[in-house]
Amino acid sequence: ALDQAWFMGELAGRGAAGHTGFTGTMLVLDRATDTFAILLANTVHPRRRPPDNGPRALLGTRVARAVRAI
């Protein structure tokens, strides 16, 4: 997926690509800033429930802000 703020947070932008997984995992690559974020999770255990994309977007936002601060 390209430029998807719903899970990339502030890392979303032109040239950002990523993918989410069933258990809450996420990978985002931002070529514009040479940045990546990986989130490994197991949020469906022990039962299935609707996905919570808040932690994914928060990770992307925090990584983007940290890169900008450098």
C-alpha positions as CSV (number, residue, x, y, z in Angstrom):
1,A,0.0,0.0,0.0
2,L,1.2,3.5,-0.8
3,D,0.7,6.6,1.4
4,Q,-1.8,5.1,3.8
5,A,-2.0,7.3,6.9
6,W,-4.4,5.0,8.7
7,F,-1.5,2.7,9.6
8,M,1.6,4.7,8.6
9,G,0.8,7.7,10.7
10,E,3.1,10.6,9.8
11,L,5.4,8.3,7.9
12,A,2.8,8.3,5.2
13,G,3.8,10.4,2.2
14,R,4.8,10.4,-1.3
15,G,7.0,7.4,-1.8
16,A,6.1,5.6,1.4
17,A,5.1,2.0,1.0
18,G,4.0,-0.6,3.5
19,H,2.0,-3.6,4.4
20,T,0.0,-4.8,7.4
21,G,-0.6,-8.3,8.7
22,F,-3.5,-10.1,10.3
23,T,-1.9,-10.2,13.7
24,G,-1.1,-6.5,13.9
25,T,2.2,-6.6,12.2
26,M,3.3,-3.6,10.0
27,L,6.2,-2.7,7.7
28,V,6.6,0.8,6.4
29,L,9.4,2.0,4.1
30,D,9.9,5.7,3.4
31,R,12.4,6.2,0.6
32,A,12.2,10.0,0.9
33,T,13.8,9.9,4.4
34,D,15.6,6.5,4.2
35,T,13.4,5.4,7.1
36,F,11.7,2.1,7.9
37,A,9.5,0.9,10.8
38,I,8.6,-2.7,11.6
39,L,6.0,-3.7,14.2
40,L,5.7,-7.3,15.2
41,A,2.6,-8.2,17.2
42,N,0.1,-10.9,18.0
43,T,-3.1,-9.0,18.7
44,V,-5.5,-11.8,17.7
45,H,-4.5,-14.2,20.5
46,P,-6.4,-15.6,22.3
47,R,-9.5,-14.5,20.4
48,R,-10.3,-12.7,17.2
49,R,-11.5,-9.1,17.4
50,P,-11.6,-6.0,15.1
51,P,-8.2,-4.6,14.3
52,D,-6.8,-1.7,16.3
53,N,-4.7,0.4,14.0
54,G,-3.9,3.0,16.6
55,P,-0.6,1.5,17.7
56,R,0.5,1.1,14.0
57,A,-0.2,4.8,13.2
58,L,1.4,5.9,16.5
59,L,4.6,4.0,15.7
60,G,4.8,5.6,12.2
61,T,4.2,9.0,13.7
62,R,6.8,8.7,16.4
63,V,9.4,7.4,13.9
64,A,8.7,10.2,11.5
65,R,9.0,12.8,14.2
66,A,12.3,11.3,15.4
67,V,13.7,11.4,11.9
68,R,12.7,15.1,11.5
69,A,14.3,16.0,14.8
70,I,17.7,14.7,13.7
